[in-house]
Amino acid sequence: MAHPHHHAISSARKWGGAPEDYLAIHQWFDASKAYLADVRHRALRHHTEGIFACEKEFGPTILNQDGREIPVRFIGEQHVKEDLGRIPSLQDWLTEMPLQAWMARSKPLSKELEHEHGQEQSNPA
């Protein structure tokens, strides 16, 4: 697994400036390692939606130490491509996740609420 520092060095080589200009963005992508310390952590941010979320977090561009304005989306795309070889969608990740019984409620809330609401109307106080 690449470290955020190594991604930052790669960004500086590509767009100029210093690795420190890019480090926070690369750390953001890999912050999910705090929850799951294997490659599955990437399912949380390493996809198209994650790149757009990064842009919301850091703004549309950053200004590196060379005075160049670099699109944050480009930096996010670089990070994901370096880790995965391509940019998957969130759907790509989720369709590979096996469904588990705990993921679905056994009793739909809508039916529960309709039943309670129907009882309240038929028994006015």
CORMO-V669452 format. One record per helix or strand. SS is the DSSP state (A for helix, B for strand). FROM is the first residue (numbers start at 0). TO is the last residue. If there is no record, write none. Layout:
<<SS	FROM	TO> <SS	FROM	TO>>
This chain:
<<A	3	14> <A	19	33> <A	38	43> <A	47	57> <B	60	62> <B	68	70> <A	71	83> <A	89	94> <A	100	102> <A	108	121>>
